[in-house]
Amino acid sequence: MQEAERALDAALVEIETFLKKKQEKQEKKGGDEPKVVVKPRKEIKPALLVKTPFLETQDDIDGFLDALRNELQQAFSRGERIQIR
């Protein structure tokens, strides 16, 4: 599983690099082609937002959901693509 995640990460970096280069060429050249927009990627790991190993009370659940919502909203407001892991 870790190897697959590393391969995915490497592939995404390659794709993002390719798209950024294409975007730069389009900006220099101009033209009628649709613009390539590359949003930065934000990886969110919900398990890291939990303060305890188990959610046992409604307050635990609310705290987790508030933290997750906050992370998602911040990433969205910065114009990032969100990847959940």
C-alpha positions in Angstrom: 0.0 0.0 0.0 2.8 2.4 0.8 4.5 1.6 -2.5 1.2 2.4 -4.3 0.9 5.7 -2.5 4.5 6.6 -3.3 3.8 5.8 -7.0 0.7 7.9 -7.0 2.5 10.8 -5.4 5.3 10.6 -7.9 2.8 10.4 -10.8 0.9 13.4 -9.5 4.1 15.4 -9.2 5.0 14.5 -12.8 1.5 15.5 -14.1 1.5 18.8 -12.1 5.0 19.6 -13.5 4.0 18.9 -17.0 0.8 21.0 -16.7 2.7 23.9 -15.2 5.2 23.9 -18.1 2.3 23.8 -20.5 0.7 26.7 -18.7 3.9 28.7 -18.9 4.2 28.0 -22.7 0.6 29.1 -23.2 1.1 32.3 -21.3 4.2 33.2 -23.5 2.6 32.2 -26.7 -1.0 33.4 -26.2 -3.4 31.9 -28.6 -7.0 30.5 -28.5 -6.3 27.3 -26.7 -8.2 26.8 -23.4 -6.0 27.8 -20.5 -4.5 25.1 -18.4 -5.2 25.8 -14.7 -3.1 23.9 -12.2 -4.3 24.2 -8.6 -2.0 23.2 -5.8 -2.8 20.0 -4.1 -3.6 19.8 -0.4 -3.4 16.4 1.2 -5.7 16.0 4.2 -5.4 13.0 6.5 -8.5 12.9 8.7 -6.8 10.4 11.1 -4.3 13.1 12.1 -7.1 15.4 13.1 -8.3 13.1 15.9 -7.1 14.0 19.3 -7.9 10.6 20.9 -7.6 7.0 19.5 -11.4 6.6 19.7 -14.4 8.8 19.3 -16.5 7.9 22.3 -18.6 10.9 23.0 -20.7 13.4 20.9 -18.1 16.1 21.9 -15.3 13.9 20.4 -17.3 13.6 17.2 -18.1 17.3 17.0 -14.4 18.2 17.7 -13.2 15.9 14.9 -15.8 17.1 12.4 -15.1 20.8 13.3 -11.3 20.2 12.7 -12.0 18.4 9.4 -14.4 21.1 8.2 -11.9 23.8 9.1 -9.1 22.0 7.2 -11.3 21.6 4.2 -12.6 25.1 4.2 -9.1 26.6 4.5 -7.8 24.5 1.6 -10.8 25.5 -0.5 -10.5 29.2 0.3 -6.8 29.0 -0.8 -7.9 27.5 -4.2 -6.3 24.1 -3.5 -7.4 20.7 -4.8 -8.2 18.5 -1.8 -7.0 14.9 -1.6 -8.3 12.8 1.2 -6.0 10.1 2.5 
